[in-house]
Amino acid sequence: MPALQKKLLFCTAGLLSLGCALGAAAAVGSQLWVRGSILCSTGALLVNASGPELHKFIGAIQYGLFSGQRVRQCGLGGRPLQFSFFPDLLRIIPASIHVSVILFCTVLIVFALVGAGFFMFNAFGSPYETLHGPVGLYLWSFISCSCGCLIMILFSSEVKIHHLSEKIANFKEGTFTFKTHSEQFANSFWTILVCSLVHFLNALLIRFAGFEFPFSKSEESGTITGAVDLMY
Protein backbone atom coordinates (compact mmCIF):
# COMPACT_ATOMS: atom_id res chain seq x y z
CA MET A 1 0.00 0.00 0.00
CA PRO A 2 1.37 3.47 -0.85
CA ALA A 3 2.71 5.56 2.00
CA LEU A 4 0.08 8.27 1.52
CA GLN A 5 -2.79 5.78 1.92
CA LYS A 6 -1.17 4.35 5.04
CA LYS A 7 -0.93 7.84 6.52
CA LEU A 8 -4.61 8.45 5.76
CA LEU A 9 -5.62 5.14 7.35
CA PHE A 10 -3.55 5.76 10.49
CA CYS A 11 -4.79 9.36 10.79
CA THR A 12 -8.38 8.14 10.47
CA ALA A 13 -7.81 5.44 13.11
CA GLY A 14 -6.11 7.97 15.41
CA LEU A 15 -8.99 10.43 15.14
CA LEU A 16 -11.49 7.63 15.77
CA SER A 17 -9.56 6.57 18.90
CA LEU A 18 -9.45 10.15 20.13
CA GLY A 19 -13.19 10.53 19.55
CA CYS A 20 -13.82 7.30 21.47
CA ALA A 21 -11.74 8.53 24.41
CA LEU A 22 -13.65 11.82 24.56
CA GLY A 23 -17.00 10.06 24.13
CA ALA A 24 -16.21 7.52 26.86
CA ALA A 25 -15.10 10.29 29.22
CA ALA A 26 -18.36 12.16 28.62
CA ALA A 27 -20.33 8.94 29.13
CA VAL A 28 -18.65 8.20 32.47
CA GLY A 29 -19.66 11.59 33.88
CA SER A 30 -23.25 11.56 32.63
CA GLN A 31 -26.47 10.24 34.16
CA LEU A 32 -27.66 8.65 30.91
CA TRP A 33 -26.69 5.01 31.35
CA VAL A 34 -30.16 3.73 32.33
CA ARG A 35 -33.54 5.36 31.96
CA GLY A 36 -36.81 3.83 33.09
CA SER A 37 -39.97 4.01 35.16
CA ILE A 38 -40.76 2.67 38.64
CA LEU A 39 -44.11 1.59 40.04
CA CYS A 40 -45.17 2.31 43.61
CA SER A 41 -46.69 -1.14 44.13
CA THR A 42 -47.75 -0.46 47.73
CA GLY A 43 -49.80 2.61 46.81
CA ALA A 44 -51.30 0.95 43.75
CA LEU A 45 -52.43 -2.06 45.82
CA LEU A 46 -53.93 0.15 48.56
CA VAL A 47 -56.34 1.86 46.16
CA ASN A 48 -56.56 -1.10 43.75
CA ALA A 49 -55.40 1.14 40.91
CA SER A 50 -55.70 -0.02 37.32
CA GLY A 51 -55.81 1.52 33.87
CA PRO A 52 -55.43 5.31 33.82
CA GLU A 53 -55.25 5.46 37.64
CA LEU A 54 -52.09 3.38 37.57
CA HIS A 55 -50.16 6.22 35.94
CA LYS A 56 -50.49 8.20 39.18
CA PHE A 57 -48.21 5.62 40.81
CA ILE A 58 -45.55 5.40 38.07
CA GLY A 59 -42.48 7.54 38.55
CA ALA A 60 -39.26 7.91 36.55
CA ILE A 61 -35.64 7.05 37.17
CA GLN A 62 -32.36 7.68 35.39
CA TYR A 63 -28.79 7.23 36.55
CA GLY A 64 -25.18 6.86 35.53
CA LEU A 65 -22.11 5.49 37.24
CA PHE A 66 -21.84 8.13 39.97
CA SER A 67 -25.24 9.72 40.46
CA GLY A 68 -28.80 9.93 39.21
CA GLN A 69 -32.30 11.11 39.95
CA ARG A 70 -35.72 9.61 40.36
CA VAL A 71 -39.26 10.91 40.57
CA ARG A 72 -41.13 9.36 43.50
CA GLN A 73 -44.78 9.07 42.55
CA CYS A 74 -47.27 7.52 44.98
CA GLY A 75 -50.57 9.03 43.91
CA LEU A 76 -50.05 12.53 45.34
CA GLY A 77 -47.86 14.03 42.63
CA GLY A 78 -44.24 13.49 41.71
CA ARG A 79 -41.34 14.41 43.96
CA PRO A 80 -37.87 14.49 42.36
CA LEU A 81 -35.02 13.06 44.41
CA GLN A 82 -31.29 13.16 43.70
CA PHE A 83 -29.00 10.33 44.77
CA SER A 84 -25.32 9.45 44.64
CA PHE A 85 -23.67 6.03 44.49
CA PHE A 86 -20.69 7.13 46.58
CA PRO A 87 -21.03 6.66 49.47
CA ASP A 88 -24.83 6.47 49.87
CA LEU A 89 -25.71 3.38 47.83
CA LEU A 90 -22.58 1.28 48.26
CA ARG A 91 -24.22 -0.80 51.00
CA ILE A 92 -27.10 -2.02 48.83
CA ILE A 93 -25.59 -2.36 45.34
CA PRO A 94 -23.01 -4.92 44.12
CA ALA A 95 -20.13 -2.57 44.86
CA SER A 96 -17.41 -4.79 43.39
CA ILE A 97 -19.14 -4.92 40.00
CA HIS A 98 -19.87 -1.20 40.02
CA VAL A 99 -16.29 -0.26 40.88
CA SER A 100 -15.02 -2.67 38.22
CA VAL A 101 -17.17 -0.92 35.60
CA ILE A 102 -15.66 2.45 36.56
CA LEU A 103 -12.15 0.96 36.54
CA PHE A 104 -12.57 -0.54 33.06
CA CYS A 105 -14.00 2.77 31.83
CA THR A 106 -10.82 4.48 33.05
CA VAL A 107 -8.65 1.87 31.30
CA LEU A 108 -10.68 2.28 28.11
CA ILE A 109 -10.17 6.06 28.11
CA VAL A 110 -6.43 5.79 28.85
CA PHE A 111 -5.69 3.19 26.18
CA ALA A 112 -7.87 4.95 23.62
CA LEU A 113 -5.73 8.06 24.13
CA VAL A 114 -2.54 5.97 23.97
CA GLY A 115 -3.78 4.33 20.77
CA ALA A 116 -4.62 7.72 19.23
CA GLY A 117 -1.10 8.97 19.97
CA PHE A 118 0.58 5.89 18.50
CA PHE A 119 -1.60 5.95 15.39
CA MET A 120 -0.46 9.52 14.74
CA PHE A 121 3.13 8.51 15.48
CA ASN A 122 2.90 5.72 12.92
CA ALA A 123 1.33 8.08 10.38
CA PHE A 124 4.02 10.77 10.54
CA GLY A 125 7.00 9.08 12.18
CA SER A 126 9.26 6.08 11.69
CA PRO A 127 8.27 3.65 14.44
CA TYR A 128 10.26 0.69 15.64
CA GLU A 129 8.86 -2.76 14.87
CA THR A 130 7.85 -3.27 18.50
CA LEU A 131 5.14 -1.73 20.66
CA HIS A 132 5.71 1.57 18.87
CA GLY A 133 4.74 -0.02 15.56
CA PRO A 134 1.92 -2.26 14.28
CA VAL A 135 2.20 -4.73 17.18
CA GLY A 136 1.51 -1.93 19.63
CA LEU A 137 -1.39 -0.64 17.55
CA TYR A 138 -2.99 -4.08 17.58
CA LEU A 139 -2.39 -4.31 21.34
CA TRP A 140 -3.91 -0.92 22.21
CA SER A 141 -6.93 -1.58 19.98
CA PHE A 142 -7.44 -5.05 21.48
CA ILE A 143 -7.24 -3.77 25.07
CA SER A 144 -9.67 -0.91 24.38
CA CYS A 145 -12.15 -3.17 22.58
CA SER A 146 -11.95 -5.78 25.37
CA CYS A 147 -12.51 -3.15 28.06
CA GLY A 148 -15.58 -1.86 26.24
CA CYS A 149 -17.03 -5.37 26.05
CA LEU A 150 -16.33 -6.00 29.74
CA ILE A 151 -17.98 -2.71 30.69
CA MET A 152 -21.18 -3.64 28.86
CA ILE A 153 -21.25 -7.18 30.25
CA LEU A 154 -20.63 -6.12 33.86
CA PHE A 155 -23.03 -3.18 33.80
CA SER A 156 -25.75 -5.24 32.10
CA SER A 157 -25.44 -7.91 34.79
CA GLU A 158 -25.59 -5.25 37.49
CA VAL A 159 -28.79 -3.78 36.06
CA LYS A 160 -30.62 -6.90 34.90
CA ILE A 161 -29.40 -9.68 37.19
CA HIS A 162 -28.90 -7.70 40.41
CA HIS A 163 -31.96 -5.44 39.78
CA LEU A 164 -30.05 -2.21 40.31
CA SER A 165 -33.01 0.07 39.50
CA GLU A 166 -35.22 -1.54 42.15
CA LYS A 167 -32.50 -1.31 44.78
CA ILE A 168 -32.05 2.38 44.07
CA ALA A 169 -35.81 3.03 44.06
CA ASN A 170 -36.28 1.30 47.44
CA PHE A 171 -33.30 2.96 49.11
CA LYS A 172 -34.41 4.48 52.46
CA GLU A 173 -38.07 3.64 51.75
CA GLY A 174 -39.67 2.31 54.90
CA THR A 175 -43.38 2.36 53.99
CA PHE A 176 -43.64 2.06 50.22
CA THR A 177 -42.23 -0.62 47.95
CA PHE A 178 -41.20 0.16 44.39
CA LYS A 179 -40.81 -2.18 41.45
CA THR A 180 -39.27 -1.64 38.05
CA HIS A 181 -42.02 -0.92 35.54
CA SER A 182 -39.74 -0.45 32.54
CA GLU A 183 -36.07 0.23 31.94
CA GLN A 184 -33.75 0.59 28.99
CA PHE A 185 -30.13 1.44 28.46
CA ALA A 186 -29.59 5.06 27.49
CA ASN A 187 -27.12 6.99 25.34
CA SER A 188 -23.98 6.59 27.46
CA PHE A 189 -24.24 2.80 27.49
CA TRP A 190 -24.51 2.70 23.69
CA THR A 191 -21.58 5.09 23.44
CA ILE A 192 -19.41 2.39 25.02
CA LEU A 193 -20.71 -0.11 22.45
CA VAL A 194 -19.78 2.27 19.63
CA CYS A 195 -16.30 2.69 21.14
CA SER A 196 -15.80 -1.09 21.16
CA LEU A 197 -16.86 -1.36 17.53
CA VAL A 198 -14.58 1.52 16.55
CA HIS A 199 -11.54 -0.12 18.14
CA PHE A 200 -12.38 -3.35 16.33
CA LEU A 201 -12.58 -1.31 13.12
CA ASN A 202 -9.17 0.19 13.90
CA ALA A 203 -7.67 -3.30 14.04
CA LEU A 204 -9.10 -3.96 10.57
CA LEU A 205 -7.64 -0.67 9.31
CA ILE A 206 -4.20 -1.76 10.52
CA ARG A 207 -4.63 -4.99 8.59
CA PHE A 208 -5.75 -3.11 5.47
CA ALA A 209 -2.61 -0.99 5.77
CA GLY A 210 -0.63 -4.17 5.04
CA PHE A 211 0.48 -5.28 8.50
CA GLU A 212 -0.07 -8.89 9.52
CA PHE A 213 -1.85 -9.78 12.73
CA PRO A 214 0.56 -10.50 15.61
CA PHE A 215 1.84 -14.08 15.97
CA SER A 216 0.67 -14.96 12.46
CA LYS A 217 3.21 -16.63 10.17
CA SER A 218 3.27 -16.04 6.47
CA GLU A 219 3.26 -18.93 3.99
CA GLU A 220 6.60 -17.81 2.59
CA SER A 221 8.36 -18.07 5.95
CA GLY A 222 6.82 -21.50 6.47
CA THR A 223 8.18 -22.66 3.10
CA ILE A 224 11.66 -21.40 3.88
CA THR A 225 11.63 -23.12 7.27
CA GLY A 226 10.61 -26.40 5.66
CA ALA A 227 13.42 -26.14 3.13
CA VAL A 228 15.96 -25.55 5.87
CA ASP A 229 14.67 -28.61 7.74
CA LEU A 230 15.12 -30.76 4.64
CA MET A 231 18.74 -29.63 4.31
CA TYR A 232 19.48 -31.12 7.72
N, C-alpha and C positions, 0 to 999 in steps of 0.2 A: 504494500500500500504506500502511495506517495507520502512524503513527509508532511505536506500541507494538510492532507486528509486526516492523518494521525493527530495533528495539532488540533484540528476542528473537533475530532471525536473526544480527545482528552479535555479540551476546553468545555465542551458540552457536558461531559460527565462531571467535571469539577463544579460547574455552575449548578447542576442538578444536586450534587452532594451538599453544596452550600445552601441551596434552597431547602433541602430536607432538614439540615441542622437548624435553620431559622424556624421552619415550620414546626419541628418537634419541640423547640424551646417555647414557642408560643402555645403549643398544645399543653405542655406541662403546667404552665401557669394559668390556664383557663379553667372555667367551670363547665365546659361543654363536652365532657366525656360520656355522661349518661343523662338522659332526659326522660321523664315519665310522669305517671300520675299515681297517687296513693289513695286508697279507700279507707275511710274511718268506719271499720266494720262494726265497732261497738255502737256508735251513734245510729248507723243504718239499721241495726237489729232492734234497737230500742223503739224506733218509730215504725219499724217494718217498711222501710223505704223501698220503692221499686219504681222503675220507669224514670220519668222526669225528676221525681223527688230524689233519686239516687245521686243526681249531679250535685246536690247541695252537700254531699258528704265526700266528694272526690276533690282532692287537692293536687298540687303539682310538686315536683321535685326535680332538681338538676344539681349535678356536682361534678367536680374534677378530682384531682389527686390530692389537693390540699384543703379545699373548702367547697362550700356549696350553699344552696338555699332551698327551702321548701315552703309551701303554702299549706298551713294546717287548716283543714276545712271540716267542721263537724256540725254543719247545719245552721250555724249562726254567723256565716260570713267567713271569708278567708283571712288568715293572719300569717304574714310572711315571717319566717324565722331563718336567721343565718346560722351556719355551723362550721366548725373547723375540725379536720381530722386530727391535728396535732395541737394539744394533747387530749382533746375532749373525747374523741371516739376510739382511741387506741385500745380501750378496754373491751370493746364489744365487736370490733372488726378483726378479721384475720391479719394482724399487724405484720407478720412476716411476709405474707404475699404482697401486701400493700407497699411495704418498704422495698421489696424486691422490684416491683414495678417502677418505682421512682429511681432506684439504682440503675436498672437497665435503660431507662430513659436518659439518664445522665451519660451512660456509656455510649448510647446511640448518638447523642449530640456531639460528644467528644470525637468519636471515630468518624463521624460524618464530616466534621471540620478537618480532621487529619487527612481523610481521603480527598477532600476538596483541595487542600494544599498540595498533596502529592500528585494529583492529576494535573494541576497547573505546572508543577515542577517538571513533570514528564512531557508536558506540551512545549515548554520553552527552554528546558534545560537539557543536560546530558546525564541522566541518572545512571547509577551503578546497577548491575544486574542482580540486585539483592532486594531488600525491603524498600529501597528507594525506587526501584523499577517496577516492572509488571507484577512480580511476585507480591510486592507490598500492596499494589493496587487491588489485586485479587483478595488479599488478606483483609484490608480495611473494608472492602465492599461486603465480604462474607460476614465479618463481625457485625457490621451495621445491620445487614439484612437479618441475621440471626437474632440480634437484640430486638428488632422490631417484631419479629414473630413471637419471641418469648413475652414481650410486653402484652401483645394481644391475647395470648393464651392465658397468662396469669390473671390479667384484668378481667377477662371473660369468665374465668372460673370464680373469681372473687364476687362478681356481680350475679352470675346465674346459679352457681352451685352453693355459695355461702350466703346468698340472698342479702346482698349488701344494702340495697334500697330499703328493705323492710327493717333492717337493723338500725339504719339511720332514722327512719320515720318513727320508730318506737323508742328512740333514745330519750330518756327522762320523761316518759309518758307513763304515769301511774294509773290513770283511769281509763283512757281510751287505747284501743288496739288498732293499729293500721296494717293494711295489707297492700301489696303491690297490685295495682289495677292494670297498669301497662308500663312498659319501659323499653327504650331502644337506645342503642349507642349513638352518640352525637358526633359533631364534626371533628373534635380532637382525636377521638378513637380512630376514625377513618383516615385522619392525617397520618397516623402511625402506619396504617396499612399502605398508604401511598408511598411513604418513605421506604418501606421494605421492598415494594415493587420497583422503586427507582434504583435502589442499590443492586437489586438483581439485574436490572437493565444495564447498569454500569458495568457489571461483570461481562455481559454480552458485548458491550461496546469495546471492552479491552480485547475480547476475542476477535471481534471484527477488525480491530486495528492490526491483527496479525500475530498476536502473542498467544502461545499455547497455554492451556490451563496448567497450573502447578502439578508436578509429579506425573505428568503425562509424557510418555516416550513416543517419539516419532518413529515411523516405519523404517526410515533410512538408518537411524541409529541402531535399531534392532537388527537390520540386515548386516551392518558393519560388525556388530558384536558377534553374530553367528558366523561370519567369515573368519573372524579372529579365533573363535573356538575351534573351527575346523583345522586351522593351521597348527594347532597344538594337539 
